[in-house]
């Protein structure tokens, strides 16, 4: 498959009165055409900052991309002007923001919010824009689109608003869709409907999707590959099968143990003790060391080298490094 997006050694820092917060620290990944990539991790791990960096929406000040490149279809986004970036946002790359309750303008009709992007970017006539908007409303499952077109956001339920936000993001037919926690504010049944909607839209349009979430249950069905972030770094990445059935990093295993399973009766959910490290002064070694039940002395001192379990499965953990395994075996022999 063709690569549509490449993120290489991305660093994002926020300057505050208390010091510099290193929110993203050396993140690298790529996305292929028609693929769904999930970025998962606890709140504060850098997921949303990474997505905002791709969209060039990091507020400067206080935020700044201090290193790395973001390349979309061969074009380096980190070097384009704001004017050029405006022609890319919504047309080539669209984003669904976290809360559908606040993502829509309460003073404008749904129709106005659906059509303004097309009229601005594609110079579409109002009649053609309305026709396309009604088509998109039908695609995302909005009943009676002709009537709903004239209504305001407060007349829609939470699930309906999320569908409208998705329709706005897709109306200019982007090649990349970034969905930032698209199901967080919705109940379980509506979550399932929205995920099915993503699958159907991808099949019909071929759009590539980056799905950002802290809920592994959300990505279990639709993600092709999963990236696990912790403390501003990618600590493990692999296919959906590799992450769910062959997790290697203790943090990934901890996330999976905290998700309820229907196939095992009586299993207790095990939370991950402790809290993430302070990113004002990130640790030199593995950031998960303080919370890791398998931590060794080397973990706190040196960041682990990436270990490749397969062509698609990589993990940053000393437990997977052959040198560390030899040290553990030597220590076991001594004891």
Order of alpha helices (4+ residues) and beta strands (2+ residues): beta-beta-beta-alpha-beta-beta-alpha-beta-alpha-alpha-alpha-alpha-alpha-beta-alpha-beta-alpha-beta-beta-alpha-alpha-beta-beta-alpha
